[in-house]
Amino acid sequence: MSNKSSVFFLFVIWSVIAQCQTLRTPIAAPYIGSGAYSINHADVFSFASNQASLAQVKNVAAGVYGERRYLLNELSYYHASVAIPTHSGNFGLQAGYFGSVNYNETQIGLTYARKLGNKMDVGVQFNYNSIKATGYGKASAISFEAGTTFHITDKLHTGFHLNNPVGGKFGKNADEKLPSVYTIGFGYDASKQFFFSTEIIKEEDQDINVNAALQYKFIPQLVVRIGMSSATSSVWFGLGLMVQSFRLDITASYHPQLGITPGLLLLFDFKSKIQER
């Protein structure tokens, strides 16, 4: 058995017998959600980290992201996101798929967010989660997430995010459950070109994880993002090119033992000029 096949085999076995099941977030999850604690840099993917950031999306937008975890087809992850602003608040839809034909996890979430004045945003999301494994059948669970952000100043932002605080459970016997996850985040808009953010995450039965990210726009059409995650000792990098309403990002993450995870992000924002954001 090859090294890559061994990694996949052990990963699937662990996923099936684990007591706490969860949809796999992308290796570069801090990358796609890094704008959650920002006014200038929020986009259609930001509410993947905190639903309240959806309130900052000003235009109808859609995007897809995909990555091949550690270069294994069986560990591929795909994420799609749509945002629709209205006068009554902003609505969003997220969908995630992880795995392959033999084992996969899916999640579909419906989101609503709105501004409460100029200093506070709130958001909530309801999720349908499912796990399917060949020979084991399929199980599903309902969960919800909620978040809030506070704009302390025009540049400094903070917020909280709760994921599954009541513990949604899978299967008829409810033997397996989704873990609860609690996050506090901070963001600093140094300028319209530079942004820095940090998230402190506590997942049930796991050690505290710290995600840090920074973004810099060399020119309006070119953006660079870099970051790290303490829980996995992973670092990631992304380069984005914006042409009118279209944006293309190429990402890569590196784990010291498991290797490289390449990714690709596509975003379409229904606006007329890049400078409008």
Secondary structure as GFF3:
##gff-version 3
##sequence-region A 1 277
A	DSSP	alpha_helix	3	17	.	.	.	ID=ss1
A	DSSP	alpha_helix	29	32	.	.	.	ID=ss2
A	DSSP	three_ten_helix	34	37	.	.	.	ID=ss3
A	DSSP	three_ten_helix	46	48	.	.	.	ID=ss4
A	DSSP	three_ten_helix	51	56	.	.	.	ID=ss5
A	DSSP	beta_strand	61	68	.	.	.	ID=ss6
A	DSSP	three_ten_helix	69	71	.	.	.	ID=ss7
A	DSSP	three_ten_helix	73	75	.	.	.	ID=ss8
A	DSSP	beta_strand	76	86	.	.	.	ID=ss9
A	DSSP	beta_strand	89	99	.	.	.	ID=ss10
A	DSSP	beta_strand	103	115	.	.	.	ID=ss11
A	DSSP	beta_strand	120	133	.	.	.	ID=ss12
A	DSSP	beta_strand	137	151	.	.	.	ID=ss13
A	DSSP	beta_strand	156	163	.	.	.	ID=ss14
A	DSSP	beta_strand	169	170	.	.	.	ID=ss15
A	DSSP	beta_strand	176	177	.	.	.	ID=ss16
A	DSSP	beta_strand	181	189	.	.	.	ID=ss17
A	DSSP	beta_strand	194	203	.	.	.	ID=ss18
A	DSSP	beta_strand	209	219	.	.	.	ID=ss19
A	DSSP	beta_strand	222	229	.	.	.	ID=ss20
A	DSSP	beta_strand	234	243	.	.	.	ID=ss21
A	DSSP	beta_strand	246	255	.	.	.	ID=ss22
A	DSSP	beta_strand	259	269	.	.	.	ID=ss23
A	DSSP	three_ten_helix	274	276	.	.	.	ID=ss24
###
